[in-house]
Amino acid sequence: MLRKTMKVFIQSLKLRRTCKYLSATTSLAGTWNFPQTRLHSTPAQQRPPTGISMLKHLTSKIKSTGPISVAEYMREVLTNPVLGYYVHNDMLGAEGDFITSPEISQIFGELLGIWCVSEWMAAGKPKNLQVVELGPGRGSLASDILRVFSQLSSVLAGSSVTVHLVEVSPRLSEVQAQTLTGDQHQTAGTENEPVYRRGTTSTGLPVFWYRGLEDVPKGFSLFLAHEFFDALPIHKFQRTEQGWREIMVDIDPQVDEKLRFVLAPTPTLASSTLLQVDEQRAHVEVCPEAGVLIQRLTDRIARDGGASLIADYGHDGTKTDTFRVSQHAQGPGLQPLRMHLQFQFTWTASLRETAE
């Protein structure tokens, strides 16, 4: 059922649904658009003009179409090709906005390197081994894993190891390339090529960069995702006396250049398809893109062999409002947005996919 629901939702991204949104002082009428995206990046035709701020871009969008979902807000703020937070910033490390485990100690990455070798051996030591990382940060985790591979070169002898990084940020891909390959890398000639950057490590291992998981070649793969899923767009829902209503982002009519949360007065496509029938909580967050990615990973592992390891902030379906903005927030697009992944939802998606 979950798999069918997810497919209905994704297929409905092409649909347009008109509805009215009510605020305390006024009503706004507009059309809600679900943009079809690749790993939550904005299509070129929807990109804001150069020189405009993210806040002005969002307010202009809302004035044109009506309140937007929290998912669309996150997608624009984080990965808009012109103004997105992750697209042009190097936000990791001691001087950045936040720090992750690989930036603190190499032990974490080296343990994952041992895990990779162990999984590869348990699978019968296939000839080709693809290490695939989603959202590789500064490349520190991959660097620590490859250090283990070098130390265990005798174990991996005879295998063909390649590294595949899924990264939507041009700025971070440059940092990753410098970390992993030094100056031994180059970018693609056009934007349309699946591999937009490639290089070679000091030990001779090929490294490739992609904008989407679907572009990574088929084959036995070990998939890694460390603090990746908690930045994917979420839909937020609130239980009311009239039933479930989606929480939207609107312009505050009382304060210039300020946004606020509002409730959709009628069910939206998301609130009608993404919620479980037996849901007991009063406030729920759902990340459909996480479910879709888990299904894709499960499909690939079942077909080509491999394993996946996801390390992230999350919960077992008991938490409610986990959506967070940096305490030093200065406006949309200037700080990270995070949520806690509902592991129960993603785990169920994986089990359903495997069962079918």
Number of C-alpha atoms within 10 A of each C-alpha: 9 17 18 11 16 19 13 13 19 16 11 15 14 12 13 13 13 13 17 15 19 16 16 9 8 8 10 16 15 17 16 21 17 19 16 15 12 13 20 22 22 22 13 10 6 12 15 21 10 8 8 11 15 21 17 14 17 24 20 14 15 20 14 14 16 25 33 23 27 22 23 22 18 24 23 27 26 27 22 26 22 19 26 24 25 24 22 16 16 19 18 15 16 11 9 10 14 13 14 15 15 21 18 12 13 16 14 15 22 21 13 18 23 15 15 25 20 12 16 22 13 11 13 8 16 16 13 15 21 20 23 24 25 22 22 22 28 24 22 22 26 26 21 21 23 22 17 18 20 12 10 14 12 9 13 18 10 12 13 13 19 17 22 25 29 23 24 23 23 17 15 23 25 18 17 22 24 17 16 23 21 15 12 13 18 13 14 13 9 9 9 8 13 17 21 19 20 20 22 20 20 11 11 11 15 17 23 20 26 21 23 19 19 16 14 19 11 13 16 22 27 23 20 23 17 20 21 20 25 21 21 21 27 26 21 24 26 18 15 11 6 9 10 22 23 25 24 22 22 25 21 17 14 9 9 8 13 14 19 12 16 21 22 24 16 16 16 18 17 18 21 14 16 19 16 13 7 6 11 10 13 12 18 23 26 21 23 23 19 24 22 18 18 22 23 16 22 22 15 18 20 14 12 12 17 24 18 18 14 14 12 17 16 17 15 12 15 10 15 17 13 16 15 11 14 13 7 9 12 9 15 24 22 19 22 20 21 21 21 23 27 24 17 14 20 21 15 16 23 21 14 16 18 13 7 6
